[in-house]
Amino acid sequence: MSIVCGLPLLECVYCLGCARWAWKKCLYTAGYESENWGLATAEEFEPVPRMCRLILAVYEEDIRNPQWAPPGGYGINPDWVILRKDYRDNQGRVTPYMIYLDHDHAEIILAVSGLNLAVESDYAVLLDNKLGQTEFYGGYVHNGLLKAAEWVYDAEFEVLRELIVENPTYVLTFNGHSLGAGVVALLTMLALHNRDKLGIQRNRIKCYAIAPARCMSLNLAVRYADVIYSIVLQDDFLPRTTTALEDVFKSLLCLPCLLCLMCLKDTCTLEEKMLRDPRRLYAPGRLYHIVERKPFRIGRFPPVVRTAVPVDGRFDHIVLSCNATSDHAIIWIEREAQRALDIMLEEDGFMEIPAKQRMERHESLAREHSQEYEAALQRAVALDIPQAYSPSSYGYGTFHEMDAGDDSASSSGKVSSSTCKKRTDSWNEFVERLFDVDDSGHMVFKKTHL
């Protein structure tokens, strides 16, 4: 009798719990994730709309006679295009890309386009994820995207090295959207670890990953936040998708149902469990979040851009929104990024600032980013983020260190749990390995830590 009487009570509790979850998720918008982040400046955000237009230009068959150019065009000089490769040239290994020598901004740019829903080989790359099983420089990465990045690196290494030699002061910039964003993020890591062969310093390598897939473990995402920048428009689902992408694309006919199930799963998963999972993949690097909508408001508002190097709360939850897929489109991202930049320039008057003062602001911004990066690394150490052990030749940049006596095991590139032990470094020791102190007393990132 007591059991029968207890059933309605349990059902009521269950229904109330589901109602509370549904209410919270309906009120939850992507803006909540970044509400405590700092605002981006016009100086640091200026390249983003330009990078979006470069990606859009990759889709054109003839850049001299573009068919899909946004108002004002792509801003590309066709004579500066070094090479372009389409699906035929790439043998289905990666999406189309081009190398562009931008003399106006002193950049060597490799731009990779996003997923083409009509091309089967793109699915093969994106769905070959093995749930983050591939070990890579002390962490885990998306298997298919790593293969694509390695193919591009091998194919274009000589071209990039020649361009770097011919233009010794230019910045090497990797730029991609969606699937291409994951490819360039891992390609950037390859370039960083082979920069001596390329003949370039670390501070002259950058990456803009626009609407990226989750492609690297948390320790790697934070470690490379000084080089890789991810741009996400409001509710975009891909940087938040933790479910195997194979399941996502199999469920396109019932994507809202899948998003609800994924959302429920993420909500019920303890954050500590998420952070301690070494194979859980994340959007890479420093995050720039373009926010343009508010709950219970109709239409889009003037966009603002917030930026941070978060550790916990790093786009961990799916947003139940009718814009979750449309916010992924590169054409929308380009438009809203340009609107946000125009507002920044108008409010800031950045272009009217004298050159000397502009240089001082640039140095101040670099110091702020360095301090924020330092705080993110400190947070990662405090949370004891796990990592895959890597060869001792990697050196600095890890959240845990192997026992000094395990040289024989580390030389093979794989270290078993029986031959190494994990320990949490003190923050002072960790900082000494990663940072130097300049003449003014500020901490700066070591250029030789890789």
N, C-alpha and C positions, 0 to 999 in steps of 0.2 A: 504493500500500500504506500509506504514512504517513497519507494522508487517511482511509482506512478505519479505521485504528487510532485516529485522532484523534476520530472521531465519538462513540464511547462516552464519552470523556472530556468532550467538550463537553456531551453530554446529561446526564452526572452533575453537571457544574457548574451547568447550567440547572436541574436538579431540586433541587439543594441550595439554589440561590438562591430558587426558588419556595417551598421548604419553610421557609427562614429568614423570608421575607416573611410567609407564612401564620402562622408561630409568633409573630412580633412583633405582627401585627395581632390575633391571638387574645388575646395578653396585654395589648394596648393598650386602655385604657378611657378614657372622657372625663375621668376624674379626673386623668390624667397631664398634660393640657393646662394645668390650672390649679393644679397642686400647689405651684407656687412663688408663687402669688398671695397677697395678704393676705386676711384674713378680714373679711367685711362686718360692720358693727355694726348693732345693733337700730334705731338712730335712722335710718340711711340706708335700711335695707331695709323699714321699717315700711309704706310705701305699697304695696308690691308685692302682698300678698294682697288688699288692698282694691281695687286696680286690676283684679286678676283677677276679682273678684266683680262689678265694674262691667261688665266685658266679658260675663260670663255673663248679666247682667241684660238686655243688649241682645237676647239671643235670646228673651226672654220676650215673649209676645204681650200679656200684661196684668201689669204690675209689681205691681199691687195684689193680684193673686191668682197668685203665681208657682207654676209646676209643677216647676221643676228647681232650686230654691234649695238650696245646701249647708246642712249643720247650722249653725244660727245665723242663716240668711237672708243676704241680700245686703247688709244694712245700709244700705239706700237709703230715703230719704223720697220717696215718689211725688210729693209736692207740689213738690219741688225739680227735677224733670225739666223742662227748658225745651222740648225738642223731641225727637222720635224719627222717624227716616226708615228705611223698609224698601226692598226692591228696587223696588217700584212707584214710590216717590218718587224714588229715585236713578237711574231709567231704565237700570239695569244698569251704571252707571259705577263703582260702588263698593259694597262690602258694607254692610249696615245699620249705623247708628250713632246715637248720642244725645248730647245736650249736657246736662250735669248740673251744677247749682250747689250745691256742697257747702259749706254754711255752717259745719259742724262743723270742717272742715279748711281753710277759707278758700281754696277752689279752684274754678276754672271748668274743668270736665273735658269733653273731647270724646273719647268712647270708640268705637272702630271694631271690629266683630266680624271673625272670621277667615273663611277659605275655606269655602264650603258646597259639598260634593262633588256635590250635586244641582242646582246652578245653573250653567248654561253661561256666563253673563256673567262669573262669577268666574274661570273658566279663561281667558277672553279677556283679562282684566286681568293675570293672573299670567304667562301665556305670551307676552305682548307685551314681551319683554325686549330683543330685538335685541342680545343679548350685551353689554349695558352701553354701547351706542353713544351714548346721549343725554348731551350735555354740560350741566353744571348747576353754576353758581357755582364754577368752577375744578376740577371733577372730572367723574366719570361716574356716572350713576344708572340704575336700572331704568326703562325707558321706560313700561311699563304702569302701574306704581305711581306714577310722576310724574304721569301724566295723571289718575289717580284723585285724587291729592292736590290737584292744581290745581282739579279739579271741586269738591271739598269746600270748598276755600278760597274759591272764587268764590261758592259757594252760601251759606256761613255767615259770610262776612266781616262783614257788617253786624250780625248777631246777636252775634258775639264782641266786636265793638267796643262795642256798647251795654252788654254785660255788664261789660266792663272799665271803662267809664266809671262805671257804677252801683256797681261794687265795686273801687275803685282800689287796695286793698291785697291783693287776691286773686291767687293764682298761676294762670296759664293752663297747664293740663296736658293734653297729648295722650297717648292711651293706646290701644293696639291689640294684637291677637294675630294671629300668622301673616301672612297677606296684609295684614290691617289694621295690623300692626306696621310693615310697610314703608311703608304709606300715611302713617301718623302721623309716621314718621321724616322723610319728605320734606316733609310738611305743616309740621313744626316748622321746617325750614330755610326754608320759604316765610314763615312767621310771623316768624322772626328777621330776614329781609331786608326785611320790611315792618312792623317793629315801630313805626316812627314813625306809620304810618297807623293801626295798631291802638291806639296810645297806651299802650304798655307797655314796660318796660325788659327788657333781656336776662336779668337775674337773676330775673325773674318768669315765665320760660317754661321748662317741663320736658317731657320725653317719656319714657314707659315703653313700650318695644317688647318685647313678650313673645313668645318663640319666633319671632324675625323671619326673614323671607327675606333673603338677601344682596342689598342694594339700593343700595349706594353704594361708590365706589372708596375705597382705603385712606386717601388724604389727607383725604377728607371724613369718613370714619369716625373718624379721630383728631382732626380739627379740632373736631368738635362733641361731643367726649366730655365736655365740661363741662355739657352740656344734655340729651343723649340717653343713656338707660340701657337696655341690652339685657339681658333675663333669659332664660337658657337652662337647661333641666332636663337634667342628665346627658348622655344620648347623642343627644338630638334631632338628626335628620338635616338639617332644613331650614336652620339657620344654617351648616351645613357643606357644603351642596350647591353645587358649582361648575359641575356639568354643566347645560346648558340645561334649564330646568324642563319644557319641552315634551317632551324625551326622557324625563324622569322619569315624567311622567304617561302617556306612551304605553307605558311599560314596567311599569305597575303589576302586570300578571299575572306578571312575572318580576322584581320589584323586588330580591330578594336578589342575582340575577345582576348587575343593573345596579350595585348598591351595591359589589359585589366589583370590578367593572371600574373604577368611579370611584375606589375605594380604591387599586387598583393604579396607576392613572394618577397620583393625587396623590402616592403614595409615590415614584414614579419621576421626578417633576418636581422639579428643583432649586429650593430655596427662594428663591434669588436671582432666578430667572426669574419665580417667582410675584410677588415684591415689585416687580419692575420692570415688570410688566404694568399699564399705567394703566387698562385696561378690566376688570380682574378686580374683581368686587364682593365686599363683605364685610358682615358683621353690623355695624350702626352703633354708634358711641359707646362709652361705658364698659360693660364686660361684667360681669354677675353670673351666676356659674355655681353652680347648686344640685347638689351631689354627694351621692348617697345609696347608691351601690353600690360594691363593691370586687371585684377579680378573684378568681375561685374562691370566692366567698362566696355563700351562698344567702339570698335575701330582701333587703329594704331595711333600711338602717341609719339612725340619726338623721341627718337631712340637715345639711350644713354649706354655707355660702354663701361663695364666694371671689370677689374682685373685683379688677379691674385695668383699665388702659388699654393693652393689649398692641399692639405693632406687628407684629413677626414672631411666628409661632405663634398666629395669631388664628383659631382654629377652622378650620384649613386642611385637616384630614383627616377623612374619613368614618370613623365608628366602626362596626365590624362587631358589631352587637348586636341581639338580638331585641327590645329596647326602643327601637330607633331611631325607630320611628313612634309608639309609645304615649307616649313622653316629650314628644311634641308637643301632646298633648291639654291644653286649657286647664283642664279639671277636675282633672287630675293636677297640673298646675303650681300651681294654687290651693291644693290640699291640702298639697303638699310645701312650698310657700312659707310657708304658715301654720304648719306643724310647725317649720320652721327658725326662724321668727320667735319662736314660743313658747319654743323652747330658748334662743335668744339672750336673751330677756327674763328667763327663769328664771335663767340663769347670770350675767347682767349686773346684774339688779335696776335696770334703767334707769328704770322708772316711779317708783321710790322715791327717786331722786336729787333733791336740792333744785333748785329752778328756776335759781338762780345757777350751780351747778355744771353743770347740764345745758346752760346757755348756753355756758359755757366749753368743754365737750366739743364742742358744735356748732361753735364757732370753730376748735377744734383739728382737728376732722375736715375742715373746709373747707380749712385750711392743708395738711393731708396730701394731700387730693385735688388741690389746686393744684400741689403739688410733684410728685405722680405724673403729672399732666397735662403739666407742664413737661418731665419726663423722657421722656414718650412723644413729645412734639414734637421733643425733642432727638434721640431715637432715629430718628425719621422723617427728620430732616435728615441724620443720619449715614449712613443707608441710601440717601439720594438718591432718595426715593420720587418717581416721575414724577407730573405732574399735567397736566390740560388747562388751557391758559391762558385767563384770563377777563378781562373788561373792567377797566380801571384803576380804575373807580369802585368795584370791590369792595374794593380797598385791601389791608388786612392779612389774615393768616390763610393765606397760601400758602407752600408749601415752596420755591418758586422764584419769582424776580421777573423781569419783562420788562425789557428794556433801556429806560432812561429816555427814549431818543429815539424810541420806537415809539408815541407817543401817537396818531398817526393810525390806526395799525392796531388799537390797543386799543379805540378808540372805536367800532369796528364790532362788537365783541364776539367776533371771531375773529382769531387771530393765526397766520399761517403760519410754518413753520420758517425760511423765508428772510428774514423780517422781525423775528425775535426770537431771542434766544439764551438757553440755560439756563445757570444757574450755581448753585453751591452756596453758600448764605449762610453766613457765620460764625455760630456760635451766639449770640454776644453781640449782633449786629445783629438777629438773629431775635427774641431775647427782648425787646429794646428796643421792637420794633414791637408785640409781643403783650401785654407785661406792664408794670404800674406797680409802684412800691414804696410800701407804706403807711407810716403813722407808726411802726409797730413794726418796720419793716425787712423785712417779709415781702413776697414777690412776689404780686401779685393780678392776675387777668385783666382786661384793659382792656374796659370796657363799650362803647367806641366803635370797636371794630376792624372792624365790618362796614360 
